[in-house]
Every structure is written in structure tokens, then in C-alpha cells.
Amino acid sequence: MSLENINIGIGITGSFCTFAQMVQTIEMLKEQKANLIPIMSYNAYNNDTRFGEAKMYIDKVEQICGKKILNSITDVEPIGPQNLLDILLILPCTGNTAAKLANSISDTPVTCAAKSQLRNQKPVLLAVSTNDGLSGNAKNIGALLNMKNIYFVPFAQDNPKAKPNSIAYDSQKVLDAILSTLEGKQLQPIICENK
């Protein structure tokens, strides 16, 4: 299966330490000739961090995708009624976003886009990156694993000694996870070896 002309929403949330990796993944998807629609949460769109200024990432993502970032609930509202996406990839998916999705909270552009996808019975693929994936957010990840049309990019503990509860998606498995998700299958194994 090819990604050519596949409409992929890229929902970017505030796991800022993974933003450089996220940009590389978006570049890879563009090379696969996917039609990329960028969406950013309020935090991702507005916050400068030690990992870079928001404007720098906004400019990079818009340049790669060739489109303005959707950054408000009003911007993403047409996704559902107009059936705009074949798949929504939340890259990265923070623990906060996972918790909202697990509890049907749609108060950011990314979570609202996910709600639209799920309403249309279309897939949402989560590339989880959170420091509490094996503690406070484990229950939310467990709930999401049991939800229809929710899939995961395989993940692992990213630093078991220094951050034993932290998990991060495997960037090398994003493409395979998208292809598998588009076929209605969860890429296995979900849990990888430590990074």
C-alpha cells in the first residue's frame, strides 16, 4: 500500500522533547507523497521551550506540509462534516492528550479533530510520548487500547533507569503503523524493547 494521496492529519501536542523527531517523521511522510494536514494543540502552537521556539516549529511544519497549521477548534471543525481525513496521527501524543481522549474530552484542536475522526468511524493513530505512561497514565492507555478505531505506534520505555515510568513511541515504526492502521490492524508488538 502507498501513502500517495492519503489524507493524513498530523495532530501535534506538547511533548516538546520529541519535536525534532516529529519534524523528521513529517518529512518522511511527505516523501511518501501523503497529503498532510497539520493540526497543533494550543500548547504546541504557543509555547517556546528549551527545545525551541514555537514559531520555528510552526514554520518548519507548514513548509513541509505546504499548508497552514489548524490551531483552533473552529479551524478543525470541518474535519468531521467534510470527512477530510483518512487517518489522524497524533504525533507526539502527550499523556495529557491521552487522558483527554480516554475520557472523551475534546477541548483542544487535536482532541476535537480526534473526536471528528472517531465520529466518522475513521482511525486515530497515537504516537505516545509521556513521562507517566507506566504510572498515572497507564489506565488511560489501557482504556484507549480497548477503544474502537484507536491504534498505537509501538512504544517502549525511553529511559528505564532515570525515568522508569516514561514511554515514547518508536519513530522507526510510524510508517508501518500507518499502513497497518489503514488496513484496520494494530501493528504488533505494541511494546518494543527499550530504546
Summary of the structure (lengths in Angstrom):
residues: 195
radius of gyration: 15.1
end to end distance: 28.0
largest distance: 46.4
contacts: 663
relative contact order: 0.16
helix: 41%
strand: 20%
